[in-house]
Structures are given as C-alpha cells and as structure tokens.
Amino acid sequence: MIVGEADVAVENHLIVATPIRNGVAACRKLLALLSTPETSEHLNRVIRCRHLTTGAVASIPWRDDVG
C-alpha cells in the first residue's frame, strides 16, 4: 500500500485502487479481502487465461466481516 501525493509508476500486473471514502482504512480492508482464500477462489472461477480484467476485479464479492 502506498500512501501519499507523489506520482507512482505502476507495472501492468498490479491492481491500483483509490478509495472513494475512508482513506487508508478502506485500503486496508481491501487488502484483507484480496488476501482471503474465498477471493482467490472467486477470481480463479471468473478469469480466463489467468489475466485479471476490470470486470473480474469488480465482481469480487465485498465482505464487511473482513479487515
């Protein structure tokens, strides 16, 4: 997680997420969600050729009990 105002170079195999609200807390919650086995299983079901798409990432079920 990168916090700050400076520009950051991003490689094409990374997910970039900017919180709409709740700042760093929302980012930590997202990191916790992305690291669950359930999220890995979900992405394994919905992606093809092992390439993440915006649709696949958007389809990750958000869970309030994580993070």
PQR file of N, CA, C, O and H, with PARSE charges and radii, in Angstrom:
ATOM      1  N   MET A   1       0.849  -1.157   0.000 -0.4000 1.5000
ATOM      2  CA  MET A   1       0.000   0.000   0.000 -0.0000 2.0000
ATOM      3  C   MET A   1       0.902   1.229   0.000  0.5500 1.7000
ATOM      4  O   MET A   1       1.856   1.321   0.772 -0.5500 1.4000
ATOM      5  N   ILE A   2       0.579   2.165  -0.878 -0.4000 1.5000
ATOM      6  CA  ILE A   2       1.342   3.408  -0.976 -0.0000 2.0000
ATOM      7  C   ILE A   2       0.428   4.555  -0.566  0.5500 1.7000
ATOM      8  O   ILE A   2      -0.667   4.706  -1.107 -0.5500 1.4000
ATOM      9  H   ILE A   2      -0.196   2.091  -1.505  0.4000 1.0000
ATOM     10  N   VAL A   3       0.875   5.354   0.380 -0.4000 1.5000
ATOM     11  CA  VAL A   3       0.094   6.481   0.871 -0.0000 2.0000
ATOM     12  C   VAL A   3       0.875   7.752   0.590  0.5500 1.7000
ATOM     13  O   VAL A   3       2.054   7.851   0.929 -0.5500 1.4000
ATOM     14  H   VAL A   3       1.764   5.231   0.819  0.4000 1.0000
ATOM     15  N   GLY A   4       0.227   8.713  -0.020 -0.4000 1.5000
ATOM     16  CA  GLY A   4       0.881   9.986  -0.275 -0.0000 2.0000
ATOM     17  C   GLY A   4       0.373  10.629  -1.548  0.5500 1.7000
ATOM     18  O   GLY A   4      -0.516  10.103  -2.219 -0.5500 1.4000
ATOM     19  H   GLY A   4      -0.731   8.633  -0.295  0.4000 1.0000
ATOM     20  N   GLU A   5       0.948  11.772  -1.869 -0.4000 1.5000
ATOM     21  CA  GLU A   5       0.501  12.544  -3.014 -0.0000 2.0000
ATOM     22  C   GLU A   5       1.408  12.416  -4.231  0.5500 1.7000
ATOM     23  O   GLU A   5       1.051  12.874  -5.316 -0.5500 1.4000
ATOM     24  H   GLU A   5       1.670  12.199  -1.325  0.4000 1.0000
ATOM     25  N   ALA A   6       2.575  11.800  -4.069 -0.4000 1.5000
ATOM     26  CA  ALA A   6       3.538  11.713  -5.173 -0.0000 2.0000
ATOM     27  C   ALA A   6       3.066  10.726  -6.235  0.5500 1.7000
ATOM     28  O   ALA A   6       2.393   9.741  -5.931 -0.5500 1.4000
ATOM     29  H   ALA A   6       2.866  11.428  -3.187  0.4000 1.0000
ATOM     30  N   ASP A   7       3.430  11.005  -7.490 -0.4000 1.5000
ATOM     31  CA  ASP A   7       3.140  10.065  -8.568 -0.0000 2.0000
ATOM     32  C   ASP A   7       3.927   8.784  -8.355  0.5500 1.7000
ATOM     33  O   ASP A   7       5.039   8.807  -7.827 -0.5500 1.4000
ATOM     34  H   ASP A   7       3.977  11.804  -7.737  0.4000 1.0000
ATOM     35  N   VAL A   8       3.341   7.667  -8.771 -0.4000 1.5000
ATOM     36  CA  VAL A   8       3.962   6.357  -8.602 -0.0000 2.0000
ATOM     37  C   VAL A   8       3.854   5.603  -9.918  0.5500 1.7000
ATOM     38  O   VAL A   8       2.783   5.563 -10.524 -0.5500 1.4000
ATOM     39  H   VAL A   8       2.438   7.649  -9.200  0.4000 1.0000
ATOM     40  N   ALA A   9       4.950   5.005 -10.364 -0.4000 1.5000
ATOM     41  CA  ALA A   9       4.922   4.166 -11.563 -0.0000 2.0000
ATOM     42  C   ALA A   9       4.336   2.808 -11.172  0.5500 1.7000
ATOM     43  O   ALA A   9       4.663   2.257 -10.121 -0.5500 1.4000
ATOM     44  H   ALA A   9       5.819   5.038  -9.872  0.4000 1.0000
ATOM     45  N   VAL A  10       3.464   2.279 -12.035 -0.4000 1.5000
ATOM     46  CA  VAL A  10       2.783   1.020 -11.748 -0.0000 2.0000
ATOM     47  C   VAL A  10       2.987   0.059 -12.910  0.5500 1.7000
ATOM     48  O   VAL A  10       2.729   0.406 -14.063 -0.5500 1.4000
ATOM     49  H   VAL A  10       3.199   2.727 -12.889  0.4000 1.0000
ATOM     50  N   GLU A  11       3.450  -1.150 -12.606 -0.4000 1.5000
ATOM     51  CA  GLU A  11       3.599  -2.164 -13.634 -0.0000 2.0000
ATOM     52  C   GLU A  11       2.222  -2.690 -14.024  0.5500 1.7000
ATOM     53  O   GLU A  11       1.255  -2.545 -13.276 -0.5500 1.4000
ATOM     54  H   GLU A  11       3.660  -1.432 -11.670  0.4000 1.0000
ATOM     55  N   ASN A  12       2.146  -3.299 -15.198 -0.4000 1.5000
ATOM     56  CA  ASN A  12       0.836  -3.691 -15.715 -0.0000 2.0000
ATOM     57  C   ASN A  12       0.228  -4.921 -15.058  0.5500 1.7000
ATOM     58  O   ASN A  12      -0.879  -5.310 -15.431 -0.5500 1.4000
ATOM     59  H   ASN A  12       2.931  -3.417 -15.805  0.4000 1.0000
ATOM     60  N   HIS A  13       0.887  -5.544 -14.113 -0.4000 1.5000
ATOM     61  CA  HIS A  13       0.304  -6.705 -13.454 -0.0000 2.0000
ATOM     62  C   HIS A  13      -0.141  -6.402 -12.022  0.5500 1.7000
ATOM     63  O   HIS A  13      -0.334  -7.315 -11.220 -0.5500 1.4000
ATOM     64  H   HIS A  13       1.787  -5.228 -13.810  0.4000 1.0000
ATOM     65  N   LEU A  14      -0.299  -5.142 -11.715 -0.4000 1.5000
ATOM     66  CA  LEU A  14      -0.725  -4.732 -10.382 -0.0000 2.0000
ATOM     67  C   LEU A  14      -2.127  -4.150 -10.424  0.5500 1.7000
ATOM     68  O   LEU A  14      -2.559  -3.622 -11.449 -0.5500 1.4000
ATOM     69  H   LEU A  14      -0.142  -4.400 -12.367  0.4000 1.0000
ATOM     70  N   ILE A  15      -2.824  -4.247  -9.322 -0.4000 1.5000
ATOM     71  CA  ILE A  15      -4.131  -3.613  -9.182 -0.0000 2.0000
ATOM     72  C   ILE A  15      -3.925  -2.273  -8.493  0.5500 1.7000
ATOM     73  O   ILE A  15      -3.255  -2.193  -7.464 -0.5500 1.4000
ATOM     74  H   ILE A  15      -2.472  -4.676  -8.490  0.4000 1.0000
ATOM     75  N   VAL A  16      -4.497  -1.234  -9.058 -0.4000 1.5000
ATOM     76  CA  VAL A  16      -4.441   0.092  -8.445 -0.0000 2.0000
ATOM     77  C   VAL A  16      -5.849   0.441  -7.985  0.5500 1.7000
ATOM     78  O   VAL A  16      -6.784   0.456  -8.785 -0.5500 1.4000
ATOM     79  H   VAL A  16      -5.042  -1.299  -9.894  0.4000 1.0000
ATOM     80  N   ALA A  17      -5.998   0.718  -6.709 -0.4000 1.5000
ATOM     81  CA  ALA A  17      -7.295   1.079  -6.149 -0.0000 2.0000
ATOM     82  C   ALA A  17      -7.148   2.370  -5.363  0.5500 1.7000
ATOM     83  O   ALA A  17      -6.255   2.500  -4.526 -0.5500 1.4000
ATOM     84  H   ALA A  17      -5.238   0.706  -6.058  0.4000 1.0000
ATOM     85  N   THR A  18      -8.015   3.307  -5.632 -0.4000 1.5000
ATOM     86  CA  THR A  18      -8.039   4.575  -4.909 -0.0000 2.0000
ATOM     87  C   THR A  18      -9.367   4.649  -4.160  0.5500 1.7000
ATOM     88  O   THR A  18     -10.421   4.570  -4.792 -0.5500 1.4000
ATOM     89  H   THR A  18      -8.741   3.202  -6.312  0.4000 1.0000
ATOM     90  N   PRO A  19      -9.353   4.798  -2.842 -0.5600 1.5000
ATOM     91  CA  PRO A  19     -10.604   4.783  -2.086  0.2800 2.0000
ATOM     92  C   PRO A  19     -11.460   6.007  -2.368  0.5500 1.7000
ATOM     93  O   PRO A  19     -10.950   7.120  -2.500 -0.5500 1.4000
ATOM     94  N   ILE A  20     -12.759   5.789  -2.458 -0.4000 1.5000
ATOM     95  CA  ILE A  20     -13.706   6.891  -2.620 -0.0000 2.0000
ATOM     96  C   ILE A  20     -13.930   7.573  -1.279  0.5500 1.7000
ATOM     97  O   ILE A  20     -14.096   8.790  -1.200 -0.5500 1.4000
ATOM     98  H   ILE A  20     -13.173   4.885  -2.350  0.4000 1.0000
ATOM     99  N   ARG A  21     -13.930   6.758  -0.223 -0.4000 1.5000
ATOM    100  CA  ARG A  21     -14.092   7.299   1.131 -0.0000 2.0000
ATOM    101  C   ARG A  21     -13.353   6.395   2.118  0.5500 1.7000
ATOM    102  O   ARG A  21     -13.005   5.264   1.780 -0.5500 1.4000
ATOM    103  H   ARG A  21     -13.794   5.769  -0.288  0.4000 1.0000
ATOM    104  N   ASN A  22     -13.123   6.865   3.280 -0.4000 1.5000
ATOM    105  CA  ASN A  22     -12.476   6.135   4.390 -0.0000 2.0000
ATOM    106  C   ASN A  22     -10.985   5.902   4.190  0.5500 1.7000
ATOM    107  O   ASN A  22     -10.387   5.134   4.944 -0.5500 1.4000
ATOM    108  H   ASN A  22     -13.405   7.784   3.555  0.4000 1.0000
ATOM    109  N   GLY A  23     -10.370   6.534   3.207 -0.4000 1.5000
ATOM    110  CA  GLY A  23      -8.925   6.574   3.047 -0.0000 2.0000
ATOM    111  C   GLY A  23      -8.182   5.278   3.291  0.5500 1.7000
ATOM    112  O   GLY A  23      -8.511   4.238   2.721 -0.5500 1.4000
ATOM    113  H   GLY A  23     -10.856   7.157   2.594  0.4000 1.0000
ATOM    114  N   VAL A  24      -7.170   5.354   4.152 -0.4000 1.5000
ATOM    115  CA  VAL A  24      -6.284   4.224   4.427 -0.0000 2.0000
ATOM    116  C   VAL A  24      -7.061   3.057   5.023  0.5500 1.7000
ATOM    117  O   VAL A  24      -6.736   1.904   4.741 -0.5500 1.4000
ATOM    118  H   VAL A  24      -6.902   6.199   4.615  0.4000 1.0000
ATOM    119  N   ALA A  25      -8.062   3.319   5.824 -0.4000 1.5000
ATOM    120  CA  ALA A  25      -8.861   2.232   6.418 -0.0000 2.0000
ATOM    121  C   ALA A  25      -9.521   1.396   5.332  0.5500 1.7000
ATOM    122  O   ALA A  25      -9.548   0.169   5.427 -0.5500 1.4000
ATOM    123  H   ALA A  25      -8.327   4.256   6.052  0.4000 1.0000
ATOM    124  N   ALA A  26     -10.052   2.043   4.303 -0.4000 1.5000
ATOM    125  CA  ALA A  26     -10.681   1.312   3.197 -0.0000 2.0000
ATOM    126  C   ALA A  26      -9.648   0.489   2.440  0.5500 1.7000
ATOM    127  O   ALA A  26      -9.937  -0.633   2.024 -0.5500 1.4000
ATOM    128  H   ALA A  26     -10.030   3.039   4.226  0.4000 1.0000
ATOM    129  N   CYS A  27      -8.462   1.024   2.259 -0.4000 1.5000
ATOM    130  CA  CYS A  27      -7.388   0.295   1.574 -0.0000 2.0000
ATOM    131  C   CYS A  27      -6.989  -0.949   2.365  0.5500 1.7000
ATOM    132  O   CYS A  27      -6.782  -2.016   1.787 -0.5500 1.4000
ATOM    133  H   CYS A  27      -8.227   1.936   2.597  0.4000 1.0000
ATOM    134  N   ARG A  28      -6.883  -0.813   3.668 -0.4000 1.5000
ATOM    135  CA  ARG A  28      -6.529  -1.978   4.495 -0.0000 2.0000
ATOM    136  C   ARG A  28      -7.608  -3.044   4.439  0.5500 1.7000
ATOM    137  O   ARG A  28      -7.309  -4.238   4.418 -0.5500 1.4000
ATOM    138  H   ARG A  28      -7.051   0.054   4.138  0.4000 1.0000
ATOM    139  N   LYS A  29      -8.863  -2.614   4.415 -0.4000 1.5000
ATOM    140  CA  LYS A  29      -9.962  -3.558   4.314 -0.0000 2.0000
ATOM    141  C   LYS A  29      -9.909  -4.288   2.968  0.5500 1.7000
ATOM    142  O   LYS A  29     -10.129  -5.498   2.903 -0.5500 1.4000
ATOM    143  H   LYS A  29      -9.106  -1.644   4.432  0.4000 1.0000
ATOM    144  N   LEU A  30      -9.618  -3.551   1.905 -0.4000 1.5000
ATOM    145  CA  LEU A  30      -9.496  -4.167   0.586 -0.0000 2.0000
ATOM    146  C   LEU A  30      -8.346  -5.165   0.553  0.5500 1.7000
ATOM    147  O   LEU A  30      -8.498  -6.259   0.009 -0.5500 1.4000
ATOM    148  H   LEU A  30      -9.440  -2.568   1.958  0.4000 1.0000
ATOM    149  N   LEU A  31      -7.206  -4.809   1.124 -0.4000 1.5000
ATOM    150  CA  LEU A  31      -6.072  -5.739   1.180 -0.0000 2.0000
ATOM    151  C   LEU A  31      -6.440  -7.016   1.924  0.5500 1.7000
ATOM    152  O   LEU A  31      -6.057  -8.110   1.509 -0.5500 1.4000
ATOM    153  H   LEU A  31      -7.083  -3.921   1.566  0.4000 1.0000
ATOM    154  N   ALA A  32      -7.179  -6.884   3.018 -0.4000 1.5000
ATOM    155  CA  ALA A  32      -7.605  -8.057   3.772 -0.0000 2.0000
ATOM    156  C   ALA A  32      -8.531  -8.922   2.919  0.5500 1.7000
ATOM    157  O   ALA A  32      -8.411 -10.147   2.912 -0.5500 1.4000
ATOM    158  H   ALA A  32      -7.490  -5.995   3.355  0.4000 1.0000
ATOM    159  N   LEU A  33      -9.445  -8.288   2.207 -0.4000 1.5000
ATOM    160  CA  LEU A  33     -10.369  -9.027   1.348 -0.0000 2.0000
ATOM    161  C   LEU A  33      -9.631  -9.741   0.220  0.5500 1.7000
ATOM    162  O   LEU A  33      -9.910 -10.904  -0.070 -0.5500 1.4000
ATOM    163  H   LEU A  33      -9.542  -7.293   2.212  0.4000 1.0000
ATOM    164  N   LEU A  34      -8.694  -9.049  -0.411 -0.4000 1.5000
ATOM    165  CA  LEU A  34      -7.963  -9.646  -1.534 -0.0000 2.0000
ATOM    166  C   LEU A  34      -7.100 -10.824  -1.098  0.5500 1.7000
ATOM    167  O   LEU A  34      -6.765 -11.677  -1.920 -0.5500 1.4000
ATOM    168  H   LEU A  34      -8.467  -8.104  -0.176  0.4000 1.0000
ATOM    169  N   SER A  35      -6.738 -10.884   0.164 -0.4000 1.5000
ATOM    170  CA  SER A  35      -5.859 -11.957   0.630 -0.0000 2.0000
ATOM    171  C   SER A  35      -6.614 -13.177   1.147  0.5500 1.7000
ATOM    172  O   SER A  35      -5.988 -14.128   1.616 -0.5500 1.4000
ATOM    173  H   SER A  35      -7.010 -10.191   0.832  0.4000 1.0000
ATOM    174  N   THR A  36      -7.947 -13.174   1.071 -0.4000 1.5000
ATOM    175  CA  THR A  36      -8.705 -14.329   1.560 -0.0000 2.0000
ATOM    176  C   THR A  36      -8.734 -15.444   0.521  0.5500 1.7000
ATOM    177  O   THR A  36      -8.694 -15.178  -0.680 -0.5500 1.4000
ATOM    178  H   THR A  36      -8.455 -12.402   0.690  0.4000 1.0000
ATOM    179  N   PRO A  37      -8.803 -16.686   0.979 -0.5600 1.5000
ATOM    180  CA  PRO A  37      -8.933 -17.811   0.047  0.2800 2.0000
ATOM    181  C   PRO A  37     -10.204 -17.707  -0.803  0.5500 1.7000
ATOM    182  O   PRO A  37     -10.213 -18.119  -1.963 -0.5500 1.4000
ATOM    183  N   GLU A  38     -11.271 -17.157  -0.222 -0.4000 1.5000
ATOM    184  CA  GLU A  38     -12.528 -17.015  -0.964 -0.0000 2.0000
ATOM    185  C   GLU A  38     -12.364 -16.098  -2.173  0.5500 1.7000
ATOM    186  O   GLU A  38     -12.918 -16.371  -3.238 -0.5500 1.4000
ATOM    187  H   GLU A  38     -11.263 -16.823   0.720  0.4000 1.0000
ATOM    188  N   THR A  39     -11.608 -15.013  -2.017 -0.4000 1.5000
ATOM    189  CA  THR A  39     -11.379 -14.120  -3.147 -0.0000 2.0000
ATOM    190  C   THR A  39     -10.536 -14.804  -4.206  0.5500 1.7000
ATOM    191  O   THR A  39     -10.812 -14.668  -5.397 -0.5500 1.4000
ATOM    192  H   THR A  39     -11.158 -14.791  -1.152  0.4000 1.0000
ATOM    193  N   SER A  40      -9.516 -15.534  -3.794 -0.4000 1.5000
ATOM    194  CA  SER A  40      -8.703 -16.284  -4.766 -0.0000 2.0000
ATOM    195  C   SER A  40      -9.552 -17.284  -5.529  0.5500 1.7000
ATOM    196  O   SER A  40      -9.435 -17.398  -6.749 -0.5500 1.4000
ATOM    197  H   SER A  40      -9.292 -15.645  -2.826  0.4000 1.0000
ATOM    198  N   GLU A  41     -10.405 -18.008  -4.818 -0.4000 1.5000
ATOM    199  CA  GLU A  41     -11.276 -18.978  -5.470 -0.0000 2.0000
ATOM    200  C   GLU A  41     -12.232 -18.295  -6.431  0.5500 1.7000
ATOM    201  O   GLU A  41     -12.465 -18.796  -7.531 -0.5500 1.4000
ATOM    202  H   GLU A  41     -10.500 -17.915  -3.827  0.4000 1.0000
ATOM    203  N   HIS A  42     -12.788 -17.163  -6.035 -0.4000 1.5000
ATOM    204  CA  HIS A  42     -13.704 -16.412  -6.903 -0.0000 2.0000
ATOM    205  C   HIS A  42     -12.990 -15.999  -8.186  0.5500 1.7000
ATOM    206  O   HIS A  42     -13.505 -16.215  -9.283 -0.5500 1.4000
ATOM    207  H   HIS A  42     -12.599 -16.756  -5.142  0.4000 1.0000
ATOM    208  N   LEU A  43     -11.814 -15.408  -8.050 -0.4000 1.5000
ATOM    209  CA  LEU A  43     -11.086 -14.957  -9.239 -0.0000 2.0000
ATOM    210  C   LEU A  43     -10.685 -16.130 -10.130  0.5500 1.7000
ATOM    211  O   LEU A  43     -10.705 -16.011 -11.355 -0.5500 1.4000
ATOM    212  H   LEU A  43     -11.396 -15.232  -7.159  0.4000 1.0000
ATOM    213  N   ASN A  44     -10.325 -17.247  -9.534 -0.4000 1.5000
ATOM    214  CA  ASN A  44      -9.991 -18.425 -10.331 -0.0000 2.0000
ATOM    215  C   ASN A  44     -11.183 -18.909 -11.148  0.5500 1.7000
ATOM    216  O   ASN A  44     -11.009 -19.462 -12.234 -0.5500 1.4000
ATOM    217  H   ASN A  44     -10.309 -17.343  -8.539  0.4000 1.0000
ATOM    218  N   ARG A  45     -12.392 -18.703 -10.632 -0.4000 1.5000
ATOM    219  CA  ARG A  45     -13.598 -19.103 -11.371 -0.0000 2.0000
ATOM    220  C   ARG A  45     -13.930 -18.134 -12.495  0.5500 1.7000
ATOM    221  O   ARG A  45     -14.399 -18.564 -13.549 -0.5500 1.4000
ATOM    222  H   ARG A  45     -12.533 -18.253  -9.750  0.4000 1.0000
ATOM    223  N   VAL A  46     -13.699 -16.831 -12.299 -0.4000 1.5000
ATOM    224  CA  VAL A  46     -14.214 -15.851 -13.262 -0.0000 2.0000
ATOM    225  C   VAL A  46     -13.203 -15.364 -14.298  0.5500 1.7000
ATOM    226  O   VAL A  46     -13.605 -14.796 -15.313 -0.5500 1.4000
ATOM    227  H   VAL A  46     -13.318 -16.482 -11.443  0.4000 1.0000
ATOM    228  N   ILE A  47     -11.915 -15.568 -14.076 -0.4000 1.5000
ATOM    229  CA  ILE A  47     -10.947 -15.054 -15.055 -0.0000 2.0000
ATOM    230  C   ILE A  47     -10.581 -16.133 -16.057  0.5500 1.7000
ATOM    231  O   ILE A  47     -10.628 -17.329 -15.767 -0.5500 1.4000
ATOM    232  H   ILE A  47     -11.588 -16.029 -13.251  0.4000 1.0000
ATOM    233  N   ARG A  48     -10.219 -15.677 -17.234 -0.4000 1.5000
ATOM    234  CA  ARG A  48      -9.775 -16.575 -18.292 -0.0000 2.0000
ATOM    235  C   ARG A  48      -8.307 -16.306 -18.565  0.5500 1.7000
ATOM    236  O   ARG A  48      -7.850 -15.168 -18.464 -0.5500 1.4000
ATOM    237  H   ARG A  48     -10.182 -14.706 -17.469  0.4000 1.0000
ATOM    238  N   CYS A  49      -7.588 -17.321 -18.901 -0.4000 1.5000
ATOM    239  CA  CYS A  49      -6.168 -17.193 -19.271 -0.0000 2.0000
ATOM    240  C   CYS A  49      -5.337 -16.550 -18.171  0.5500 1.7000
ATOM    241  O   CYS A  49      -4.262 -16.011 -18.434 -0.5500 1.4000
ATOM    242  H   CYS A  49      -7.959 -18.246 -18.983  0.4000 1.0000
ATOM    243  N   ARG A  50      -5.835 -16.608 -16.933 -0.4000 1.5000
ATOM    244  CA  ARG A  50      -5.114 -16.075 -15.780 -0.0000 2.0000
ATOM    245  C   ARG A  50      -4.824 -14.575 -15.904  0.5500 1.7000
ATOM    246  O   ARG A  50      -3.860 -14.086 -15.315 -0.5500 1.4000
ATOM    247  H   ARG A  50      -6.708 -17.046 -16.720  0.4000 1.0000
ATOM    248  N   HIS A  51      -5.646 -13.839 -16.663 -0.4000 1.5000
ATOM    249  CA  HIS A  51      -5.482 -12.396 -16.799 -0.0000 2.0000
ATOM    250  C   HIS A  51      -6.633 -11.702 -16.076  0.5500 1.7000
ATOM    251  O   HIS A  51      -7.803 -11.926 -16.387 -0.5500 1.4000
ATOM    252  H   HIS A  51      -6.429 -14.236 -17.141  0.4000 1.0000
ATOM    253  N   LEU A  52      -6.284 -10.861 -15.110 -0.4000 1.5000
ATOM    254  CA  LEU A  52      -7.320 -10.095 -14.429 -0.0000 2.0000
ATOM    255  C   LEU A  52      -7.884  -9.051 -15.373  0.5500 1.7000
ATOM    256  O   LEU A  52      -7.153  -8.443 -16.155 -0.5500 1.4000
ATOM    257  H   LEU A  52      -5.334 -10.679 -14.858  0.4000 1.0000
ATOM    258  N   THR A  53      -9.174  -8.853 -15.295 -0.4000 1.5000
ATOM    259  CA  THR A  53      -9.826  -7.782 -16.039 -0.0000 2.0000
ATOM    260  C   THR A  53     -10.524  -6.881 -15.032  0.5500 1.7000
ATOM    261  O   THR A  53     -10.706  -7.257 -13.874 -0.5500 1.4000
ATOM    262  H   THR A  53      -9.767  -9.347 -14.660  0.4000 1.0000
ATOM    263  N   THR A  54     -10.912  -5.699 -15.473 -0.4000 1.5000
ATOM    264  CA  THR A  54     -11.640  -4.813 -14.565 -0.0000 2.0000
ATOM    265  C   THR A  54     -12.956  -5.454 -14.146  0.5500 1.7000
ATOM    266  O   THR A  54     -13.402  -5.277 -13.013 -0.5500 1.4000
ATOM    267  H   THR A  54     -10.764  -5.394 -16.414  0.4000 1.0000
ATOM    268  N   GLY A  55     -13.581  -6.201 -15.060 -0.4000 1.5000
ATOM    269  CA  GLY A  55     -14.829  -6.881 -14.720 -0.0000 2.0000
ATOM    270  C   GLY A  55     -14.636  -7.941 -13.659  0.5500 1.7000
ATOM    271  O   GLY A  55     -15.467  -8.081 -12.762 -0.5500 1.4000
ATOM    272  H   GLY A  55     -13.219  -6.345 -15.981  0.4000 1.0000
ATOM    273  N   ALA A  56     -13.536  -8.697 -13.751 -0.4000 1.5000
ATOM    274  CA  ALA A  56     -13.263  -9.732 -12.755 -0.0000 2.0000
ATOM    275  C   ALA A  56     -13.018  -9.111 -11.387  0.5500 1.7000
ATOM    276  O   ALA A  56     -13.532  -9.601 -10.382 -0.5500 1.4000
ATOM    277  H   ALA A  56     -12.861  -8.583 -14.480  0.4000 1.0000
ATOM    278  N   VAL A  57     -12.246  -8.051 -11.343 -0.4000 1.5000
ATOM    279  CA  VAL A  57     -11.976  -7.383 -10.060 -0.0000 2.0000
ATOM    280  C   VAL A  57     -13.258  -6.765  -9.514  0.5500 1.7000
ATOM    281  O   VAL A  57     -13.521  -6.844  -8.314 -0.5500 1.4000
ATOM    282  H   VAL A  57     -11.828  -7.653 -12.160  0.4000 1.0000
ATOM    283  N   ALA A  58     -14.057  -6.153 -10.383 -0.4000 1.5000
ATOM    284  CA  ALA A  58     -15.315  -5.541  -9.933 -0.0000 2.0000
ATOM    285  C   ALA A  58     -16.303  -6.574  -9.411  0.5500 1.7000
ATOM    286  O   ALA A  58     -17.178  -6.242  -8.611 -0.5500 1.4000
ATOM    287  H   ALA A  58     -13.843  -6.089 -11.358  0.4000 1.0000
ATOM    288  N   SER A  59     -16.175  -7.823  -9.853 -0.4000 1.5000
ATOM    289  CA  SER A  59     -17.125  -8.852  -9.433 -0.0000 2.0000
ATOM    290  C   SER A  59     -16.759  -9.502  -8.102  0.5500 1.7000
ATOM    291  O   SER A  59     -17.502 -10.353  -7.614 -0.5500 1.4000
ATOM    292  H   SER A  59     -15.465  -8.093 -10.503  0.4000 1.0000
ATOM    293  N   ILE A  60     -15.631  -9.120  -7.506 -0.4000 1.5000
ATOM    294  CA  ILE A  60     -15.242  -9.697  -6.209 -0.0000 2.0000
ATOM    295  C   ILE A  60     -16.309  -9.327  -5.180  0.5500 1.7000
ATOM    296  O   ILE A  60     -16.599  -8.147  -4.983 -0.5500 1.4000
ATOM    297  H   ILE A  60     -15.027  -8.429  -7.903  0.4000 1.0000
ATOM    298  N   PRO A  61     -16.892 -10.333  -4.524 -0.5600 1.5000
ATOM    299  CA  PRO A  61     -17.910 -10.018  -3.515  0.2800 2.0000
ATOM    300  C   PRO A  61     -17.300  -9.292  -2.314  0.5500 1.7000
ATOM    301  O   PRO A  61     -16.372  -9.799  -1.683 -0.5500 1.4000
ATOM    302  N   TRP A  62     -17.817  -8.120  -2.007 -0.4000 1.5000
ATOM    303  CA  TRP A  62     -17.324  -7.343  -0.867 -0.0000 2.0000
ATOM    304  C   TRP A  62     -17.898  -7.943   0.396  0.5500 1.7000
ATOM    305  O   TRP A  62     -19.092  -8.235   0.465 -0.5500 1.4000
ATOM    306  H   TRP A  62     -18.571  -7.708  -2.520  0.4000 1.0000
ATOM    307  N   ARG A  63     -17.045  -8.131   1.406 -0.4000 1.5000
ATOM    308  CA  ARG A  63     -17.479  -8.694   2.685 -0.0000 2.0000
ATOM    309  C   ARG A  63     -17.155  -7.716   3.792  0.5500 1.7000
ATOM    310  O   ARG A  63     -16.010  -7.286   3.927 -0.5500 1.4000
ATOM    311  H   ARG A  63     -16.075  -7.894   1.350  0.4000 1.0000
ATOM    312  N   ASP A  64     -18.138  -7.362   4.576 -0.4000 1.5000
ATOM    313  CA  ASP A  64     -17.926  -6.425   5.671 -0.0000 2.0000
ATOM    314  C   ASP A  64     -17.223  -7.048   6.867  0.5500 1.7000
ATOM    315  O   ASP A  64     -16.751  -6.334   7.752 -0.5500 1.4000
ATOM    316  H   ASP A  64     -19.069  -7.710   4.467  0.4000 1.0000
ATOM    317  N   ASP A  65     -17.148  -8.392   6.901 -0.4000 1.5000
ATOM    318  CA  ASP A  65     -16.531  -9.043   8.052 -0.0000 2.0000
ATOM    319  C   ASP A  65     -15.027  -9.226   7.886  0.5500 1.7000
ATOM    320  O   ASP A  65     -14.387  -9.839   8.741 -0.5500 1.4000
ATOM    321  H   ASP A  65     -17.531  -8.973   6.182  0.4000 1.0000
ATOM    322  N   VAL A  66     -14.448  -8.708   6.803 -0.4000 1.5000
ATOM    323  CA  VAL A  66     -13.013  -8.837   6.547 -0.0000 2.0000
ATOM    324  C   VAL A  66     -12.343  -7.506   6.852  0.5500 1.7000
ATOM    325  O   VAL A  66     -12.877  -6.446   6.527 -0.5500 1.4000
ATOM    326  H   VAL A  66     -14.968  -8.209   6.109  0.4000 1.0000
ATOM    327  N   GLY A  67     -11.182  -7.565   7.471 -0.4000 1.5000
ATOM    328  CA  GLY A  67     -10.396  -6.360   7.716 -0.0000 2.0000
ATOM    329  C   GLY A  67     -10.830  -5.649   8.931  0.5500 1.7000
ATOM    330  O   GLY A  67     -10.264  -4.611   9.274 -0.5500 1.4000
ATOM    331  H   GLY A  67     -10.748  -8.426   7.735  0.4000 1.0000
TER
END
